Amino acid sequence: MPDYKKELNTAQYEAVNTTEGPLLVLAGAGTGKTRVITYRIAHLINNVGVPSRNILAVTFTNKAAGEMKERILKLVDYEDANIWIGTFHSICLRLLRRDPEKAGISAGFGILDQDDRLATMRDVIKILGIDHKKYPPKQYMNMISNFKNTRTYVDEKPPEDLSFRFKEVFATYQGRLKDQNLIDFDDMLSLTIRMFQKHPLTVNYYKDLFQYMLVDEYQDTNDIQFLFLRLLSGTDGNLCVVGDDDQSIYGWRGADIKNILEFDTIFENTKTIRLVENYRSRPQILKAANELISNNKLRKGKDLVAFREEGGLVQVLPVSRETDEADFVMSEVKKYLDDGMSGNEIAVLYRTNGQSRNFEVKLNAERLPYKLIGSVGFFQRREVKDILSYLRFYDNPYDSVSFRRCVKAPPRGIGDTTINKIIDFASANNADILNAIYGLNDQLRGQQKESFRKLLDIFEKIKKCVKVSEMVKTVIELTEYKEYVKKYEDEQEAERRISNVDELFNAAVAFENSNRDGLIVDFLADTALATSSDEPAENCIQLMTIHAAKGLEFETVFLTGLENGLFPLHGSIDEPDELEEERRLCYVGVTRAKQNLHMTYASTRMIYGQYKPQQKSIFLDEMGILGYSKPMGSRAKPSTQANYKRKTVEVNGIKNGSKVTHEKFGEGMVVAISGTGDSANADVFFKGSGLKKIRITFIKPVA
């Protein structure tokens, strides 16, 4: 059993011990919010005597849920760890599996993932005779997703202020889902809320079951997620939400910062506790972050306090062009690597995905290993989806999307006409597609008949499998999928795809190891809920947008492209709420750094093929940083024992980081010194004039 007083600071201890009534924990970056949540759960079980089944913990990613489970297992006995932990979607899916009829759906329903959803939308567009070039399927898909995350949809009201065409597309899309006994991601929350609203006894049952609720990353919740929590807890239940209003960066995808800002006015007798002791970053980094975020008005207010001692490095470097920016970053990265820092402790962050190109080009030229975080997720990769389509169709033989995919992966000489004929036959006879194949078997001839015989044989073999991993292996072997890949791809691409197929089998085995009674439906649900952010990073330099960096930390961070119009984005500068979200995003970027923070901006940048002048970001001025700041001698040490070899160059009492004055340019800060004695030159960053190279005898240190 943990020693709570020894292992928690004062604010954390108070949050853990405040068990009754609504609790708002404002947890700043790096202040140990996960520790608070896990220790609070352990305290409820070990000390308060709450049965684990009466605790619900909600996270935003499967990875976070998994890590939370692991931590809790170290704090409580195994038999006491039967807690409901998961994402909003996985929790709602679990509730819908229990009572599908109350939600208006049939038992055994399937889940339409993003790619299959798009495929369905393409079919809908085609059926309605809509010009897909003028009205792209993705556009309608996004409109439907947005609509399903409104109370209008939850309340089963028709779409308002939307075109007749959208209403027609929406109705057809919903009809397809109902015919195939499918729901999509956005339905999970909405259908659960409908179930609660229509069945008071059901929601009261779960209110009694979930006597203590904890929510992580509460600042990222949208209106529907808020409604779900409020229905379960009422306004005076034991609801503990943990989040940081200063890190609310997902307004563009529906997150509502008002949920956290107004929590204490909506939920009666709320207690608010602020976690401000930061265990991640050096004081200089936190000073910049605090100065920056203090310019926001939409916030509860708190300043981070560093637990770590003085040290580290904060640097702002102006460059001429974005290519120079990449050159500088890679030059510094190489120095860190030479000095013993691990590649996965170095992150290059940028505001938009397009900015990665110059860094990728430079990294490839330098032959430095790197990983783009936030790329296509494992379960979205073509070869993985091909194999899974067999299992999805086996699990739900009404699923025409999976049927179409497995018929053509690998190709069997079966065209769309035959496929559509089978699907139409199934629909007309109110039968599933698998039975429709048997029903039309006598009408098939030659190669098509043989192809369907082999396809049906695969499903007969799957039916005999006991384990999920056996099912995966059966599909891989009977489809001869690896041979198919080798035949149609070059050697390198084939090797990459085959390794993904092998990894899918590993995933099935891992699922069995962690879910002894897990069924194929559970495995498929896991794969549908999985995202790219659940994948572990490799030991190489990390490239990502700042959004992708949320929740991560690195010894060294390069925060790039700090220019007005790029960061903050052009459209946000004159929109107060959007500008505040951009500032919060910059705050997130700054607080990813543990030891070293480099920030860069270019005086010109290529935009639509032309170099255009840029202005440094207003965020840099708001941080109160002038040029280059280096509190400790040379470059700071990494967390490992490796020492840095460079020495501090000092001439006439002037060294890197010194504040100096010049007769013409005024006050500035030394960025670098080259040469020795009176012939040495200094690169000095002047606030009004930018970077200048000046003979050291022409500048004087500021007393």
N, C-alpha and C positions, 0 to 999 in steps of 0.2 A: 504494500500500500504506500502511495507517495506521501512524502512529508510536505504538505501544501505550503506551510509558512516558509520553509527553507527554499523550496523550488519555485516560488512565485514572488513577484514584487508586490508592493502594497496594493496597487490598483488591480493587478491580476487577481490577487487573493480576494479582494472585495467582490470582483465580478464572479468568481467561482462560488463564493458563499452566499451571494444574493440569488436565492432560488425561487422565491415566490413573487408572482406578479410580473408585469411587463418590464423588461430590462433592455436598455439600449447601450451597447458597448461600442464606443467610437474608438476604433483601433487603428492608430496611425501605421504607416509603412514600417515593417520590421520590428513591431512592438510585441510580437508573440501571440497573435490572435488565435492561432490554431491550438496553442498550448492552453489558452483560456477555455476554448470549447471542449477539448478532450478532458481536461482536468475537471471541468464543471460536470461533464457526464459521469466521470469517475466518482466525484463527490456525491452526486445524486444517488448513485448505486451503492457506494461503499459506506457513506456516512448518513445519508438521509433515509436510505432503505427503499428507494424507488425501484420497482421491478424494471428490468431493462426493456421489456416489451412496451412499457408506458412512456418511452422516450423516443422522440422523432428528431433526427438531425438532417437538415437539408443543405446540400452543397450545390455548386454550379458546374462541377466537372466530375466525371467518373474517377479521375486520378485523385482529386481531393477527397472524395468519398473513401477510396481505397486506403489512402494514407491515414485518414482519420480512424478507420477500422483498426489498422495496424497499431496505431498509438494507443487506442483504447484497450486493446488486448494486453498491452504491457502494464496497464493500470488497474484492471479488474480481472477477476477469475473468468476463465473461459466460458463457464456456464452462465455467467452474468453478462455476456457480450452480445446477447440477442437483441440488438437495437435496430430500429428502422433507420438506416443511413442511406442516403442516395441523393441524386439530383431531383429537381422538381419533376422532370419527365419520368424518371425511373420510379419514383414514389407513386405518381399518378398512374403509371402503367400497371403497377402492382395492385393498386386499388381497383382499377378497371378490370383486371383479370379476375378479381374476386366477385364482382357484381356487374358483369357486362350488360345484362338485360336492363338493370336500373339506369344505365347510361344510354340505353337505346341502341345497343349494338349486340351482335351475336357472339356466343362463346367461340373461342378459337380464332378470333380476329387476327389479321396480320398487320404489320407496320410498314408503311410506305416510306422508305428513306428518301433522301434528297434527289438522288439520280433517278430512282424509279418514279418519283413524283413528277420529275421533268418529263420522263418518257410518257407518263399518263397524260400530262398536259399537252404534249405534242399530238397524241391521239385525239384529244378533245378538240384541239384547234382544227385538225384535219376533218373530223366528223362534221363540224359546224361550218366548214368551208371558209375559214378565216385565213387571210393572207399572213402566213407566219413570218414573212420578211417585214411587213408593215407592223404587225402586232406579235412580237416574239413571245414564245411560250414562257420564257423566264419572267417576262414582264407580268404576265397574268399570274404566274406562280407566286411572285412576290406580293402582288396585290391581294391574292387570296390569303397568304400568310399574314399580312398586315391586318386584314379583315378578321381573321380568326383570333387575333390577339386583342380584340375589342369587346367591350361588354355588349355591344349590339349583337354580335354573333353568339356570345354566351347566353344571352337572353332569347335566342332564336328569333330575332327580328330580321327582316330583309335588309340587304345592304342599302344604306342611304346615300344620296348624292353621288351615286355611281351610275355609269352608263348601262343602258339596256343590254349591250353586248357583254359587259362584265357579268351581269346577273345571269345571262344565258350560259356563259362559260362556267360560272360558279356552280350553277344547278347541274350542268352536265358532268362536271368534275366530281361533285358530291355523289351523283348517281352512279358513276363508275366505281367509286370507292364502296358504296353500299352494295352494289351487285357482286363485288369481289370480296366482300367482308374484310375491308381494309380501313385503317385509319392512318392519318399522317401525324407528324410530330406535333403540329399545332392543335390537333384534336385532343391530345392527352390531357392537357390542363383544362381545356374548355369543357370536355365531356365529363370530367371529374367534378367540376364546379356545378354543371347542370344536374348531375346526380345528387350532389349535396343540396341544391336548391329545391329539387323536386321531392326529395325523400328525407324529411326532417329526422326520422328515426335513424337513418344511415349516418347522417352527419353527427348526430348526437352520440352514436356508437363510437365513432372515431374521435370525437371530443373526449369521451371518457377513456378511450384507449391511449391517446396521446396527451397525457397529463402535463408533460414537459416538452416544449418544442424549442429547438435551437436552429438558427439560420445563419449560414456563413455568407459573406459578400452581399449583405443586404442592400448596399447601395446600387447593386446591379439589377434589382428586381423591377419587373414591369407591373402594369396595372392588374393584369390577370393573376400574376403570382401573388401580388398583395391581397387580392380578393380571396384566393385559395387559403392563404394563411389566416386571414381575418375570419373566414367561415369556420376554420378549425379551432381557433383560439378564442373567438369573441373579442371584446375590447378590454377584458380584464384577466385573461388567462396567463398561464406561466410561459409566456413567449419571450425568448431571449434572442435578439438579433445583434449580430456582430458585423460591423462594416466601417467604411471610411468615406465620408462625404467628399473628402478631398481627392479620392481616387475613383469617382463616378465618371467613367469614360465611355459608356455605351449608350448614350442618349440616341445615337443614330440608329440603333437597332431596338429601340423601344424602352430602354431602362428609364425610370422616372426618379430623379434625384429627390423629388418631394417625398417619396416613400420614407426615406431616412431623415430628411429635414423635419418632417411633420409627424414622425412616429410618436413623439411624446405628447402631441395634442390629440391624436386619434385614439391611442391606447391609454386608458385611465391610470393615473398614479404611476406613471413610468419613472423608473430610476435610471439616470444617465451616468455612465462611468467612462472616463477618458483614459485610454492607454497611450502614453506619450513617450515612454522610455524606449528609445530605438537601440536595438542590439546589432544592427547591421552596418550602418554607415559611420564614417568619421565625422567629427563635428563640422568641418568646413563644408562638407557635402550637405549636411542638414541645414546649415545656416543659409546656403543658397536656396534650398527647397522651401524653408520657412519664409524667406523674404519673397519668393515668387508667389506662393499660394496665398499670402496675406493680401494680395490684390483682388482676390475673389470676394464677392459679397454673399453669394449663395453658399454659405457654410456655417457649421456650428461653432467653429473656432477652436484651434489647439495648435501648439508649437511642439515639434518633436525635440526631444532632449537626448543627446548622445550618451550611451553607456560607455562607448569606446573612448580611448584617450586621443589627444591631438595627433595628427599625422595625416598621411595620405597626400593626395594631389588633386587640385581643381585647376583646370586650364581651359581658357577660351582662345581659339586660334582662328584668325581671319585668313582666308585663302583667296586666290584669284578666281579659280574656276572649280567646278565639281570634280574634275579630273585631278586637280591638285589636292583636293580634299581626300580623295581615295589614296593618292600617293602618300600624304601625311599619315593617314590612318594606318596604312599597311607598313609604313616605316616604323611607326611606334609599336604596332603589333609584333613585328619581327624582334624588336628590342625586348619586349616583354617575354616572348618565347625564348629568346637567347638567355635571358636572365632566370629562366626556370619556371615561369608561370605556365600553367596548363591552358591549352587552347579553349577548353570549355568554360574557363573563368574569364574569357574575354568576349564582350558582346559589342556588336556594331548595330546601333539603333537608328531608325529613320522614320519619318512621318508617313511616307507613302511607299507602296511596293515598288514603284518604278525606280526609286532611288537606289535600289540594290544593284543595278546593272554595273555601274562603275566599280563597285567593290568586288563584285563577282569576277569581272574582267581582270582586275588587279590581283586578286587572290589566285586565280588560275595561272596568271603569268608568273607569279611568285611560287607556284606549286604549293600553296599553303592549304591544308585541309579545312573545309568549312561546311556548315550546314545551314540551309535556309529553313528557319523555323516557321511553321504555319503553312507549309506546302500541302499538297494533297495527302489526306490521311490514309492510313493503312487500309482500312475497310472500304475506302472509296476507290482504291486502285482497280483497274480493269480486270486483271486476272483474279483478284480476290472476289470481286463481285460476280465474276463468271461462275466460280465454284460455288459460292453461296447461293446463286440463283437456283441451283438444283435442290438445295436444302430448303430454301424458302418455298419453292413450288411443292416439294414433298410435304412440308408442314401445312401449307394452305393451297390445295389444288384448284382454288378459284382465282388465284393470283396470276392474271394474264401477263403482267409485266415480267415476272420471273419466268413464266413459261416461254415467252418470246425470246428471252435472253438465253436460257439453257438450250433451246432448240438450235440456236446459231453459234453456240460456243462449246465445242468447235463447230464450224459449218457442216451441215449434213445434206445439203442439196434440197432442203425444204424451203420453199419460198413463202412470201407474205400471203399469197392467195390461199394456200393450204392452211397456214396458221390461222388466218382470219376465219376460214370456213369452220375450223374446229372450235374456235372461240364463240362464233355465232351459233353453232349447233348446241354448245353447252348452255348458252344463254337462253335459247329458244326452248330447250328441254328442261330448264331449271336444274341442270346437272353440273358437277364440277368438270374441269377441263380434262382431268385424267380419265374419267369415265367416258367423256366425249371421244377421246382417242380410241378407246375400245369400241365405242358405238359406231365409229366411222371406219373401223379397220377394214371391213369388206370392200369399201370404196377406194382404198388406197392400192396403188399398183407399183410394181417394180422397185426401184431404188428408194422411193419414199416409204413404202411399206417396210422394207428392211431397216431403214433408218429409224422409223418409229419403234420397230421391234427392239432395236438396241437401246433406244431411249427408255422404253418401258422396262427393259431388263435392269437398267441402272436403278430405277425406283423400287423394283422388286428386291434387289440386293440391299438397298438402303433400309428397306422395311425389316430386314433380318438383322440389322446391326443393333447392338445394345448401347454402345457408347457413341457419343458425338464425334469423337476422333475417328472412330471406325467409319462413320458416315462420310466424313471429309475425305478420308483415305480412299474409300470406295469410289467416290466421284472422280478424284484425281486419276486413279488407275484405270477405271473403265472408260473414261472419256479420252484417255491417252493425252491428257492436257499438256504435259511437259513436251511430248513429241510434237504436238501441234505448235507450241510456242517456238521450239527449235526450228521448225520447218518454215515459219513465217516471219521470224525476227532475225536480225543479225546476232552474232555471238554474244556481244556485250549486253544488248537489250534482252536477249533470251535468258541470259544468266541472272539478270536483275529480276525479271518476272518470275523465273523458277524459284528464286530465293524467297520471293513473296508468297508463292504457293506453299513452299515448305514451312514458312513462318505461320501461315494460316493453320496448318496442321498442328504446329506448336501451340498456337492460341487455343485450339480445341482441347489439347491435352491439359494446358494450364487451367482452362475452364473446369474440366473434370476434377482436377486436383483441389480447386477451391470451392467447388459446388458438387459435393458427393451425390446429391439427389437431383442435380440439374438435368433438365430435359432439353431437347433440341429447340423448343420454343424459347427457353430461357437464354440459350446461347445466341440465337438469332436476335433476341431483344438486346442483348449486350452489344452485339456488333452494330445494330442500328443506332444505339445510343452513343457508341464510341465516336471520338473526334480526334483530329490530328494532334490536339494539344495533349492527348494522353500518351503520346509516343515518347520514349526516353531520348534525350539528346546524346549524341556521340561525343567523343573526346576531340572536338575540333572547334574552331572559331565559330561563334554563333552570330548569324545575321538575321535580323527580324525587324518588323515594325514595332513601334512602342506598344501598340495594342497587344501584340503577341507576347511582349515581354512582361505583361502584367502578372504579378505573382512570382516572378523569378528574381534572382539576384546574382551578381557577378563581381569578382574582384575589381575588374576594370571595365568601364563602360565608355564607349565613344558615342556621344549624342550628336548627330550630324544634321546638316541642312537647316540650321536655326536662322531662317530668313523670313521676313514678313512676306506673306503670300504663299509660303510653303509650310512654315510652322511659326505662327498660326497660319492655317489655310486662308486663302484670299477671301473666300465668302464669309468667314467668321469674324473678320476684323471689325465690321460695323454692326455685328449682331451680338449684343451683350451676353446672352445665355450661351451662344455657341463659342464665343471667345473664352468664357469661363471654362467650358469643357476642354477647349484646346489647352488652356493653362493647367487644368488638372492633368491632362495627358502629359504635358511637359514635366509636371511634378512627379508623375509616375516614372518617367524616364530618368530623372535625376536620382530618385530614391532607389533605383536598381543597383547603384554603385556602392560597393562596400569600401573600397580603398582608393581607387583612382577614377576621376571623372574628367574626360576630355570633351569639350564642346566646340563645334566648328561651324563656320558659315562662309559662304562664297560671295565675293563682290559681283560676280557675273555667273549666270547659269544658263545652260542651253534649254530653251523652251520652244517647243514646236520647230526645232531645227535652227533656231537663232539664239545667239548669246544676248541676254538681256541683263541690265544692271539690277542688282539686288540690294536690299537694305537688311542690316542685321535685325534679328527678331527683337521685338519689344521685350520678350521674356528675359533676354540676357541683361538688359538694363534693369529689369525688375529684380533680378537676383543680386544686384549690387556688386557684380564682379567686374574688375578692371583688368582686361588682358589676361595675364597669367599669374596664378597664385600657387605657390609651392611652400607650404608651411614647414616641411621637413627637407633639409639638404637636398639630396638627389632623389631619384625616383623611389617611391615607397616599395617596401618588400611585399612579395606575395605571401599568402598564408603559409606556404611551405617554408622549409628551412633555407631555401636557396637565397643567396645574397645578391644584390645588384652591384655591378662592378663600376658604374660610372661615378666620377667624383664631381663635387661642386667646383665650378670655375669661378674664381673671385679676383677681380682687378680693381685696384684703387677703392676698395671697400664696397664694390658693386658686384652682385652675383645674380643668378637667375631668381626671379621673384622680387627683386629689389624695386622699390618705388623710387623714381628719379624725376628730375626736372630738366627741361631744355629751354633755352632762351626763346626760341621761336614756337615750338610745339607745346610747351607747357608741361604738365605732369603726365607721367606715363609709367609703365611697368616693363621691366626687362624680361624678354622671352628667352633669349639665348645670347651667349657670348662666344666669339671665336677669336683666336689669336691670343697674344700675351702682351703685358706691359701697356705702354701708351699707344702702341699701334693696334691694340685690340679693337674689334668692332662689336657693337651691341645691337641686337634686334630688339627694338622697343615698341610696345603697343601704346599709342597715345589715344586718349578717348575721343578727341576731335579729329585726328588725322589718320588713324589706323596704324598699320605696321610700318616702321621706318628703320633702316640700317644706318647707324650713326657711330662715328669714331668715339671711343669711350671717354676721351678727354673733353668732349663737348657736352657731357651730361654730368649732373651732380646728384648724389643720393639725397633723398628727402629725409630730414632729421626726424 
